[in-house]
Amino acid sequence: MVPHVLLTYEAYEQLLGTKHVLDRLAEPAGVEDIEFIVPTSEETAQPASFGDLDVVNPWR
């Protein structure tokens, strides 16, 4: 048997508190202590090589 609870929407909002689910997911506890370092690269982008394929370039 599964118990059921009847609540008004206002009572349900009071149980949830002031923060919504997305707010809680966006700011998990302890995240402010993590240092994020973005890696850098000296590599430059190169054009793709299609080998022996006969590719038609409409911009030539």
N, C-alpha and C positions, 0 to 999 in steps of 0.2 A: 504494500500500500504506500502511495506517495502522498506526503502531506502537502497541502496547499495553503498559501497565505494570501489573504486579500488585503491590498493596500490602496490607498488613494495615490494619485500621481504625486501630490505634494509630500506625502509621507515617504514615498520612494526616493524623491529628490533629496529629502533630508538624510536618508540613509547613505546616499551616494556622496554627499558633502558638496563643497563648492567647486571642486575640480572635476572636470569631465574625463572620460576614459582617454581621449586623445591627449589631453594635457598630461595625464599621468604617464602615458607611453612616451611622450616627447621628452620628459625630464625624469628618467629613472634615478633612484637614489644612488649617490656616489659618483655620478658621471662628472660632476664638476671637478673632481680630483684627478681626472685622466688628462695627461698631456698628449696632444695629437700633433705629430710632426709630419708635415707633408714632404714626401720624398721628391727630390729634384733629379733631373736627368740632363746630360749634356748631348744626348742623341737628337738628331734632327729627323724630321719625317722624310721618307724617300718615296718616290712614285712606285706603284705596284708593278711587278713584272708578271706578264701573262705568258711568258715563254714563247712557244711556237704557235699560240692561238691566233687566229685571224680575227682580231677585234676591230670593229668599225668605230672610229671616233667621230662623232657628229660635229665636234668643235674644231676640226682641222680644216 
